[in-house]
């Protein structure tokens, strides 16, 4: 059951109504996560702006979805795993690529390095080793691309945590975590 109620776009007002209408127009649907973020228009606007900015960055859409999958798996976010599995399929990721991405693996060398780095960023809470950073550089990522890798991880950390707190109702085909995340249960 939702812990933070999703906003009904038909009942939304002001900035929330404007933002939700834009999401509907762009995606052809209004995902529950965004409807729930609309409780605080600044949150939804911030999410949309960062997502849009990163979408215009140098990392390809496929890799951004793979990052979302590895981060969602590391955090056990069923909403994000479900949403990004569906989006990944739309971008041409096979079921095997989706599962491998969730594990931080890829048959493409450079993407595999990026996914392992993204996973390590989550697990180390950003405090990756010099060796981790050097592996990404050796794989051919520029300083700017490394910064974008981090920003994509941060965006997905936000959505994972948001969905954990809100217990957002999943409105995509369900994808359960492969393993139980190592988190402290709610008191």
N, CA and C of each residue as an Amber inpcrd file, in Angstrom:
protein
   561
   0.8450000  -1.1840000   0.0000000   0.0000000   0.0000000   0.0000000
   0.8880000   1.2450000   0.0000000   0.4790000   2.2180000  -0.7850000
   1.2390000   3.4680000  -0.8780000   1.3380000   4.1530000   0.4800000
   2.5390000   4.6410000   0.7800000   2.7360000   5.4100000   2.0100000
   2.6180000   6.8990000   1.7300000   2.8810000   7.2920000   0.4730000
   2.6310000   8.6590000   0.0070000   1.7080000   8.5170000  -1.1870000
   0.6180000   9.1930000  -1.1420000  -0.4170000   9.0450000  -2.1590000
  -0.0090000   9.6810000  -3.4860000  -0.2660000   8.9810000  -4.5680000
  -0.0510000   9.5200000  -5.9130000  -1.1260000  10.5580000  -6.2130000
  -0.7310000  11.5940000  -6.9150000  -1.6600000  12.6510000  -7.3080000
  -2.4200000  12.2000000  -8.5560000  -3.7200000  12.3470000  -8.5270000
  -4.5370000  12.0660000  -9.7010000  -4.3540000  13.2440000 -10.6570000
  -3.8050000  13.0050000 -11.8680000  -3.5740000  14.1250000 -12.7910000
  -4.8250000  14.9520000 -13.0840000  -5.9910000  14.3200000 -13.0530000
  -7.2300000  15.0400000 -13.3310000  -7.6150000  15.9740000 -12.1890000
  -7.0790000  15.7230000 -10.9960000  -7.3820000  16.5550000  -9.8390000
  -6.2290000  17.4930000  -9.4740000  -5.1170000  17.3710000 -10.1880000
  -3.9400000  18.1930000  -9.8920000  -4.2220000  19.6610000 -10.2190000
  -3.4970000  20.5210000  -9.5140000  -3.6300000  21.9600000  -9.7560000
  -2.2370000  22.5800000  -9.8680000  -2.1990000  23.7840000 -10.3670000
  -0.9720000  24.5680000 -10.4060000   0.1780000  23.8750000 -11.1080000
   1.3600000  23.9850000 -10.5090000   2.5900000  23.4460000 -11.0940000
   2.5170000  21.9270000 -11.2570000   1.9010000  21.2320000 -10.3020000
   1.7650000  19.7700000 -10.4140000   0.9860000  19.4060000 -11.6660000
  -0.1070000  20.1110000 -11.9080000  -0.9410000  19.8390000 -13.0880000
  -0.1230000  20.0640000 -14.3650000   0.6110000  21.1540000 -14.4030000
   1.4320000  21.4960000 -15.5770000   2.5110000  20.4220000 -15.8250000
   3.1950000  20.0260000 -14.7780000   4.2570000  19.0300000 -14.9250000
   3.7140000  17.6650000 -15.3240000   2.6180000  17.2470000 -14.6950000
   2.0260000  15.9480000 -15.0230000   1.4990000  15.9230000 -16.4550000
   0.9500000  17.0370000 -16.9130000   0.4870000  17.1230000 -18.3040000
   1.6680000  16.9730000 -19.2640000   2.8010000  17.5680000 -18.9230000
   4.0030000  17.4370000 -19.7440000   4.5050000  16.0060000 -19.7920000
   4.4680000  15.3180000 -18.6600000   4.8810000  13.9040000 -18.6130000
   3.9520000  13.0700000 -19.4910000   2.6510000  13.2840000 -19.3430000
   1.6670000  12.5390000 -20.1390000   1.9050000  12.7580000 -21.6320000
   2.1540000  13.9920000 -22.0120000   2.3740000  14.3190000 -23.4200000
   3.6410000  13.6390000 -23.9560000   4.7080000  13.6620000 -23.1580000
   5.9790000  13.1050000 -23.5960000   5.9760000  11.5820000 -23.6140000
   5.4160000  10.9610000 -22.5670000   5.4850000   9.5030000 -22.4340000
   4.2280000   8.7680000 -22.8980000   3.1360000   9.4990000 -23.0200000
   1.8760000   8.8410000 -23.3700000   1.2430000   8.1620000 -22.1640000
   1.8260000   8.3440000 -21.0060000   1.3130000   7.8160000 -19.7350000
   1.9080000   8.6710000 -18.6160000   1.3700000   8.5250000 -17.4400000
   1.9000000   9.2470000 -16.2890000   2.2380000   8.2180000 -15.2140000
   3.4930000   7.7780000 -15.1550000   3.8770000   6.7440000 -14.1870000
   3.5800000   7.1570000 -12.7480000   3.2450000   6.1670000 -11.9370000
   2.8990000   6.4250000 -10.5340000   4.0180000   7.1240000  -9.7710000
   5.2730000   6.8200000 -10.0870000   6.3610000   7.4870000  -9.3870000
   6.2730000   9.0000000  -9.5860000   6.0320000   9.4260000 -10.8080000
   5.9520000  10.8610000 -11.0930000   4.6850000  11.4650000 -10.5120000
   3.6090000  10.6920000 -10.5090000   2.3720000  11.1690000  -9.8890000
   2.5720000  11.3600000  -8.3910000   3.3710000  10.4870000  -7.7900000
   3.6390000  10.6060000  -6.3580000   4.5870000  11.7680000  -6.0880000
   5.5980000  11.9400000  -6.9230000   6.5020000  13.0780000  -6.7820000
   5.7490000  14.3980000  -6.9000000   4.6290000  14.3950000  -7.6230000
   3.8560000  15.6200000  -7.8310000   3.2480000  16.1540000  -6.5310000
   3.3120000  15.3850000  -5.4480000   2.8900000  15.9140000  -4.1450000
   3.7250000  17.1470000  -3.7950000   4.9700000  17.1720000  -4.2810000
   5.8580000  18.3340000  -4.0970000   6.3510000  18.7110000  -5.4900000
   5.7240000  19.6710000  -6.1470000   6.0940000  20.0160000  -7.5170000
   7.5840000  20.2720000  -7.7070000   8.2540000  20.8200000  -6.7090000
   9.6920000  21.0670000  -6.8270000  10.4610000  19.7480000  -6.9680000
   9.9880000  18.6990000  -6.3070000  10.6340000  17.3870000  -6.4050000
  10.4500000  16.8290000  -7.8090000   9.2300000  16.8510000  -8.3110000
   8.9870000  16.3380000  -9.6520000   9.7530000  17.1530000 -10.6910000
   9.7390000  18.4490000 -10.5520000  10.4520000  19.2990000 -11.5080000
  11.9640000  19.0350000 -11.4470000  12.4990000  18.8960000 -10.2540000
  13.9230000  18.6020000 -10.1130000  14.2810000  17.2790000 -10.7450000
  13.4740000  16.2570000 -10.5030000  13.6990000  14.9370000 -11.1080000
  13.6500000  15.0380000 -12.6330000  12.6190000  15.6800000 -13.1540000
  12.4710000  15.7950000 -14.6130000  13.6190000  16.5750000 -15.2330000
  14.0390000  17.6510000 -14.5790000  15.1280000  18.4610000 -15.1200000
  16.4510000  17.6990000 -15.1340000  16.7830000  17.0060000 -14.0440000
  18.0320000  16.2400000 -14.0210000  17.9780000  15.0920000 -15.0240000
  16.8610000  14.4220000 -15.0790000  16.7030000  13.3280000 -16.0330000
  16.8650000  13.8220000 -17.4720000  16.2630000  14.9500000 -17.7700000
  16.3640000  15.5300000 -19.1100000  17.7950000  15.9640000 -19.4190000
  18.4400000  16.5980000 -18.4590000  19.8190000  17.0530000 -18.6690000
  20.7390000  15.8610000 -18.9390000  20.5970000  14.7980000 -18.1730000
  21.4410000  13.6190000 -18.3730000  21.0960000  12.9190000 -19.6900000
  19.8410000  12.9980000 -20.0930000  19.4350000  12.4400000 -21.3850000
  20.1170000  13.1390000 -22.5450000  20.5280000  14.3790000 -22.3440000
  21.2390000  15.1310000 -23.3690000  22.7480000  15.0500000 -23.2130000
  23.2060000  14.2300000 -22.2800000  24.6460000  14.0890000 -22.0410000
  25.3010000  13.1570000 -23.0460000  26.5060000  12.7260000 -22.7150000
  27.2940000  11.9200000 -23.6520000  27.0650000  10.4190000 -23.5190000
  26.4580000   9.9620000 -22.4320000  26.2360000   8.5200000 -22.2670000
  25.0080000   8.0900000 -23.0680000  25.1230000   6.9840000 -23.8100000
  23.9860000   6.5300000 -24.6020000  22.8180000   6.0620000 -23.7270000
  21.6190000   6.1510000 -24.2800000  20.3990000   5.7870000 -23.5540000
  20.4710000   4.3540000 -23.0310000  20.9970000   3.4420000 -23.8240000
  21.0860000   2.0430000 -23.4080000  21.9300000   1.9190000 -22.1400000
  23.0710000   2.5850000 -22.0930000  23.9280000   2.5110000 -20.9130000
  23.2560000   3.1730000 -19.7140000  22.5430000   4.2610000 -19.9270000
  21.8360000   4.9080000 -18.8140000  20.7890000   3.9620000 -18.2180000
  20.1040000   3.2070000 -19.0680000  19.1270000   2.2320000 -18.5600000
  19.8260000   1.1000000 -17.8290000  20.9690000   0.6650000 -18.3390000
  21.7190000  -0.3970000 -17.6700000  22.1890000   0.0790000 -16.2890000
  22.5950000   1.3280000 -16.1980000  22.9860000   1.8970000 -14.9000000
  21.7810000   1.9040000 -13.9640000  20.6280000   2.3030000 -14.4730000
  19.4140000   2.3100000 -13.6490000  19.1170000   0.9030000 -13.1320000
  19.3630000  -0.0960000 -13.9510000  19.0990000  -1.4790000 -13.5500000
  20.0750000  -1.9540000 -12.4720000  21.3570000  -1.6660000 -12.6480000
  22.3290000  -2.1190000 -11.6410000  22.1170000  -1.3910000 -10.3200000
  21.7800000  -0.1190000 -10.3650000  21.5300000   0.6430000  -9.1360000
  20.2400000   0.1430000  -8.4780000  19.2010000  -0.0650000  -9.2690000
  17.9420000  -0.5880000  -8.7320000  18.1180000  -1.9410000  -8.0810000
  18.9380000  -2.7790000  -8.6870000  19.2130000  -4.1020000  -8.1070000
  19.9820000  -3.9680000  -6.8030000  21.0140000  -3.1310000  -6.7890000
  21.8240000  -2.9550000  -5.5780000  20.9760000  -2.4480000  -4.4140000
  19.9330000  -1.6960000  -4.7230000  19.0660000  -1.1370000  -3.6880000
  17.7650000  -1.9070000  -3.5010000  17.5350000  -2.9400000  -4.2980000
  16.3100000  -3.7190000  -4.1660000  15.0550000  -2.9110000  -4.4360000
  15.1090000  -1.9960000  -5.4120000  13.9450000  -1.1600000  -5.7240000
  13.1040000  -1.8330000  -6.8120000  12.0420000  -2.4850000  -6.3870000
  11.1990000  -3.2100000  -7.3370000  10.5280000  -2.2800000  -8.3400000
  10.1540000  -1.0760000  -7.9160000   9.5400000  -0.1370000  -8.8630000
  10.5240000   0.1880000  -9.9780000  11.7440000   0.5840000  -9.6180000
  12.7260000   0.9730000 -10.6340000  13.1650000  -0.2150000 -11.4820000
  13.3200000  -1.3830000 -10.8730000  13.6610000  -2.5650000 -11.6600000
  12.5730000  -2.8540000 -12.6920000  11.3320000  -2.7200000 -12.2930000
  10.2110000  -2.9570000 -13.2040000  10.1770000  -1.9160000 -14.3170000
  10.2790000  -0.6470000 -13.9450000  10.2170000   0.4380000 -14.9340000
  11.3870000   0.3570000 -15.9120000  12.6060000   0.1780000 -15.3980000
  13.7690000   0.2000000 -16.2810000  13.9460000  -1.0900000 -17.0670000
  13.3780000  -2.1950000 -16.6000000  13.3440000  -3.4060000 -17.4280000
  12.4440000  -3.1570000 -18.6330000  11.2860000  -2.5440000 -18.3980000
  10.3560000  -2.2370000 -19.4900000  10.9750000  -1.2350000 -20.4640000
  11.5890000  -0.1840000 -19.9380000  12.2120000   0.8230000 -20.8070000
  13.3920000   0.2140000 -21.5510000  14.1730000  -0.6110000 -20.8650000
  15.2960000  -1.2920000 -21.5070000  14.8450000  -2.1340000 -22.6850000
  13.7380000  -2.8500000 -22.5230000  13.1920000  -3.6490000 -23.6330000
  12.8450000  -2.7410000 -24.8090000  12.2540000  -1.5790000 -24.5230000
  11.8870000  -0.6350000 -25.5830000  13.1210000  -0.1260000 -26.3170000
  14.2640000  -0.0700000 -25.6060000  15.5200000   0.3830000 -26.2160000
  16.2900000  -0.7550000 -26.8780000  15.7310000  -1.9550000 -26.8330000
  16.3640000  -3.0850000 -27.5100000  17.1930000  -3.9900000 -26.6390000
  17.1740000  -3.8140000 -25.3170000  17.8950000  -4.7330000 -24.4430000
  17.1640000  -6.0710000 -24.4050000  17.9170000  -7.1530000 -24.5550000
  17.3250000  -8.4890000 -24.4510000  17.1120000  -8.8310000 -22.9800000
  16.3620000  -9.8940000 -22.7180000  16.1530000 -10.3260000 -21.3330000
  17.4910000 -10.6740000 -20.6820000  18.3920000 -11.2880000 -21.4350000
  19.7100000 -11.6270000 -20.9000000  20.5000000 -10.3600000 -20.5590000
  20.4350000  -9.3600000 -21.4370000  21.1380000  -8.0980000 -21.1650000
  20.5680000  -7.3880000 -19.9410000  19.2540000  -7.4780000 -19.7670000
  18.6160000  -6.8650000 -18.6010000  19.1000000  -7.5460000 -17.3230000
  19.0890000  -8.8770000 -17.3060000  19.5510000  -9.6090000 -16.1210000
  21.0350000  -9.3690000 -15.8660000  21.8360000  -9.3780000 -16.9140000
  23.2690000  -9.1130000 -16.7510000  23.5000000  -7.7080000 -16.2190000
  22.7580000  -6.7340000 -16.7280000  22.8940000  -5.3570000 -16.2570000
  22.5810000  -5.2730000 -14.7720000  21.5440000  -5.9660000 -14.3470000
  21.1720000  -5.9610000 -12.9340000  22.3000000  -6.5160000 -12.0700000
  23.0680000  -7.4460000 -12.6250000  24.2040000  -8.0420000 -11.8990000
  25.4780000  -7.2090000 -12.0210000  25.4270000  -6.1570000 -12.8500000
  26.6090000  -5.3290000 -13.0710000  27.5330000  -5.9190000 -14.1170000
  26.9550000  -6.6370000 -15.0530000  27.7340000  -7.3030000 -16.0950000
  27.2380000  -6.8840000 -17.4740000  28.1330000  -6.9620000 -18.4420000
  27.7730000  -6.7040000 -19.8410000  28.7850000  -7.4090000 -20.7200000
  28.3240000  -7.9130000 -21.8620000  29.2390000  -8.5580000 -22.8110000
  30.0720000  -7.5110000 -23.5450000  29.6410000  -6.2610000 -23.4850000
  30.3990000  -5.1610000 -24.0780000  31.3640000  -4.6420000 -23.0180000
  32.6610000  -4.7630000 -23.2710000  33.6880000  -4.4540000 -22.2810000
  33.5440000  -3.1160000 -21.6040000  33.3920000  -2.0510000 -22.3740000
  33.3250000  -0.7080000 -21.7930000  32.0650000  -0.5560000 -20.9310000
  30.9480000  -1.0810000 -21.4090000  29.7110000  -1.0080000 -20.6270000
  29.8360000  -1.8140000 -19.3430000  30.4900000  -2.9690000 -19.4180000
  30.6850000  -3.7900000 -18.2250000  31.4800000  -3.0550000 -17.1690000
  32.5190000  -2.3480000 -17.5950000  33.3280000  -1.5590000 -16.6530000
  32.4530000  -0.4750000 -16.0220000  31.6400000   0.1890000 -16.8230000
  30.7660000   1.2490000 -16.3110000  29.7640000   0.6960000 -15.3010000
  29.2100000  -0.4720000 -15.5800000  28.2170000  -1.0600000 -14.6710000
  28.8550000  -1.5100000 -13.3620000  30.0360000  -2.0900000 -13.4250000
  30.7330000  -2.4750000 -12.1920000  31.0770000  -1.2290000 -11.3680000
  31.4770000  -0.1670000 -12.0610000  31.7930000   1.0940000 -11.3830000
  30.5370000   1.6720000 -10.7250000  29.4240000   1.6610000 -11.4470000
  28.1680000   2.1790000 -10.8960000  27.7600000   1.3840000  -9.6540000
  27.8730000   0.0790000  -9.7350000  27.5340000  -0.7720000  -8.5850000
  28.4470000  -0.4600000  -7.4070000  29.7230000  -0.3000000  -7.6800000
  30.6830000   0.0070000  -6.6130000  30.3940000   1.3810000  -6.0010000
  29.9860000   2.3520000  -6.8270000  29.6130000   3.6650000  -6.2950000
  28.4940000   3.5270000  -5.2650000  27.5050000   2.6810000  -5.5750000
  26.3860000   2.4780000  -4.6490000  26.8740000   1.7820000  -3.3810000
  27.5720000   0.6690000  -3.5550000  27.9780000  -0.1290000  -2.4010000
  28.9780000   0.5990000  -1.5110000  29.8500000   1.4110000  -2.1180000
  30.8640000   2.1520000  -1.3530000  30.3850000   3.5470000  -0.9750000
  29.1180000   3.8380000  -1.2770000  28.5310000   5.1530000  -0.9780000
  29.3720000   6.2840000  -1.5410000  29.8660000   6.0640000  -2.7710000
  30.6240000   7.0830000  -3.4770000  32.1120000   7.0540000  -3.2080000
  32.5340000   6.3070000  -2.2250000  33.9560000   6.2840000  -1.8460000
  34.6770000   5.1320000  -2.5420000  34.7110000   5.1850000  -3.8640000
  35.3780000   4.1250000  -4.6170000  36.8960000   4.2690000  -4.4850000
  37.5860000   3.1760000  -4.7200000  39.0450000   3.1820000  -4.6080000
  39.6790000   3.8480000  -5.8330000  40.9370000   4.2100000  -5.6910000
  41.6910000   4.7350000  -6.8270000  41.7100000   3.7070000  -7.9530000
  41.8080000   2.4370000  -7.6000000  41.8210000   1.3690000  -8.5970000
  40.5000000   1.3250000  -9.3760000  39.3650000   1.4600000  -8.6720000
  38.0630000   1.4920000  -9.3600000  38.0120000   2.6250000 -10.3750000
  38.4580000   3.7900000  -9.9570000  38.4500000   4.9590000 -10.8350000
  39.3940000   4.7560000 -12.0140000  40.5410000   4.1980000 -11.7540000
  41.5180000   3.9650000 -12.8250000  40.9990000   2.9520000 -13.8550000
  40.2550000   1.9530000 -13.4170000  39.6710000   0.9760000 -14.3420000
  38.7200000   1.6560000 -15.3210000  37.9440000   2.6010000 -14.8270000
  37.0070000   3.3220000 -15.6890000  37.7740000   4.1830000 -16.6880000
  38.8090000   4.8190000 -16.2290000  39.6350000   5.6300000 -17.1360000
  40.2950000   4.7470000 -18.2010000  40.8370000   3.6200000 -17.7870000
  41.4950000   2.7080000 -18.7460000  40.5130000   2.1620000 -19.7810000
  39.2540000   2.0650000 -19.3950000  38.2290000   1.5850000 -20.3350000
  37.9000000   2.6390000 -21.3860000  38.3990000   3.8610000 -21.2010000
  38.1920000   4.9030000 -22.2080000  37.2020000   5.9810000 -21.8290000
  36.7460000   5.9830000 -20.5780000  35.8240000   7.0290000 -20.1530000
  36.6000000   8.3060000 -19.8340000  36.0860000   9.4250000 -20.3310000
  36.6850000  10.7290000 -20.0530000  36.2640000  11.1870000 -18.6610000
  36.9020000  12.2490000 -18.1800000  36.5260000  12.8160000 -16.8820000
  35.0490000  13.2270000 -16.8900000  34.6090000  13.8320000 -17.9960000
  33.2060000  14.2400000 -18.1070000  32.2660000  13.0500000 -18.0830000
  32.6200000  11.9770000 -18.7730000  31.7710000  10.7780000 -18.7830000
  31.7320000  10.1210000 -17.4050000  32.8530000  10.1410000 -16.7020000
  32.8760000   9.5920000 -15.3380000  31.9350000  10.4000000 -14.4500000
  31.9480000  11.7050000 -14.6260000  31.0470000  12.5770000 -13.8700000
  29.6000000  12.2480000 -14.1980000  29.3140000  11.9920000 -15.4800000
  27.9520000  11.6200000 -15.8750000  27.5580000  10.2500000 -15.3240000
  28.5140000   9.3140000 -15.2610000  28.2160000   8.0200000 -14.6400000
  27.7350000   8.2440000 -13.2090000  28.4730000   9.0620000 -12.4630000
  28.0990000   9.3620000 -11.0820000  26.7250000  10.0320000 -11.0210000
  26.4740000  10.9890000 -11.8920000  25.1870000  11.6980000 -11.8740000
  24.0290000  10.7500000 -12.1720000  24.2360000   9.8060000 -13.0780000
  23.1870000   8.8180000 -13.3730000  22.9570000   7.9070000 -12.1760000
  24.0190000   7.5270000 -11.4950000  23.8600000   6.7380000 -10.2700000
  23.0650000   7.5470000  -9.2400000  23.4310000   8.8070000  -9.0600000
  22.7480000   9.6600000  -8.0740000  21.2610000   9.8190000  -8.4010000
  20.9390000  10.0180000  -9.6660000  19.5390000  10.1350000 -10.0650000
  18.7700000   8.8740000  -9.6820000  19.3820000   7.7320000  -9.9220000
  18.7050000   6.4740000  -9.6180000  18.6810000   6.1670000  -8.1280000
  19.6810000   6.6010000  -7.3910000  19.6090000   6.4830000  -5.9290000
  18.4030000   7.2610000  -5.4070000  18.2260000   8.4640000  -5.9380000
  17.0840000   9.2780000  -5.5210000  15.7750000   8.5470000  -5.7920000
  15.6030000   8.0340000  -7.0160000  14.3260000   7.3800000  -7.3370000
  14.1470000   6.1040000  -6.5280000  15.2360000   5.3510000  -6.3040000
  15.1330000   4.1400000  -5.4730000  14.6530000   4.4970000  -4.0770000
  15.2990000   5.4690000  -3.4570000  14.9450000   5.8520000  -2.0960000
  13.5430000   6.4460000  -2.0450000  13.2040000   7.2280000  -3.0550000
  11.8620000   7.8010000  -3.1120000  10.8120000   6.6800000  -3.1120000
  11.0280000   5.6900000  -3.9600000  10.0570000   4.5990000  -4.0720000
  10.0330000   3.7180000  -2.8270000  11.1670000   3.5540000  -2.1630000
  11.1680000   2.8170000  -0.8980000  10.3120000   3.5510000   0.1390000
  10.5260000   4.8500000   0.2530000   9.7810000   5.6430000   1.2280000
   8.2900000   5.6700000   0.8960000   7.9720000   5.9560000  -0.3480000
   6.5740000   6.1310000  -0.7570000   5.8320000   4.8110000  -0.9230000
   6.5950000   3.7200000  -1.1030000   6.0040000   2.4330000  -1.4890000
   5.0950000   2.6260000  -2.6980000   5.6860000   3.2310000  -3.7060000
   4.9820000   3.5470000  -4.9450000   4.4110000   2.2750000  -5.5620000
   3.1560000   2.3380000  -5.9610000   2.5080000   1.1980000  -6.6040000
   3.1300000   0.9940000  -7.9880000   3.5770000  -0.2260000  -8.2510000
   4.2340000  -0.5460000  -9.5210000   3.1970000  -0.5790000 -10.6340000
   3.4550000   0.1800000 -11.6840000   2.5550000   0.2420000 -12.8310000
   3.2480000  -0.1950000 -14.1230000   4.2430000  -1.0570000 -13.9860000
   4.9520000  -1.6880000 -15.1000000   4.9360000  -3.1890000 -14.8260000
   5.2350000  -4.0180000 -15.8340000   5.3430000  -5.4560000 -15.5370000
   6.3740000  -5.6750000 -14.4230000   5.9810000  -6.4170000 -13.3940000
   6.7980000  -6.5580000 -12.1840000   8.1150000  -7.2830000 -12.4410000
   9.1630000  -6.7970000 -11.7870000  10.4930000  -7.4180000 -11.8030000
  11.0130000  -7.4000000 -10.3740000  11.0690000  -8.5540000  -9.7510000
  11.5460000  -8.6370000  -8.3690000  13.0660000  -8.6080000  -8.3350000
  13.6510000  -8.1270000  -7.2220000  15.1130000  -8.1630000  -7.0920000
  15.6360000  -9.5890000  -7.2020000  16.8400000  -9.7300000  -7.7320000
  17.4710000 -11.0480000  -7.8460000  17.8930000 -11.5700000  -6.4830000
  18.3570000 -10.6580000  -5.6280000  18.7560000 -11.0110000  -4.2630000
  18.2180000  -9.9460000  -3.3270000  18.0560000 -10.3200000  -2.0910000
  17.5640000  -9.3790000  -1.0960000  18.6590000  -8.3680000  -0.7790000
  18.3710000  -7.0600000  -0.8900000  19.3910000  -6.0550000  -0.5680000
  19.7400000  -6.1010000   0.9110000  20.9260000  -5.6740000   1.2290000
  21.3970000  -5.6370000   2.6170000  20.9920000  -4.3030000   3.2290000
  19.7660000  -4.2210000   3.6950000  19.2760000  -2.9770000   4.2760000
  18.6510000  -3.2610000   5.6440000  18.6090000  -2.2460000   6.4260000
  17.9760000  -2.3380000   7.7440000  16.4710000  -2.2170000   7.5450000
  15.6860000  -3.1440000   8.0960000  14.2280000  -3.0450000   7.9460000
  13.6850000  -1.8360000   8.7080000  12.5290000  -1.4040000   8.2720000
  11.8440000  -0.2890000   8.9350000  11.4890000  -0.6810000  10.3490000
  11.6400000   0.2210000  11.2600000  11.2980000  -0.0560000  12.6650000
   9.8090000   0.1140000  12.8980000
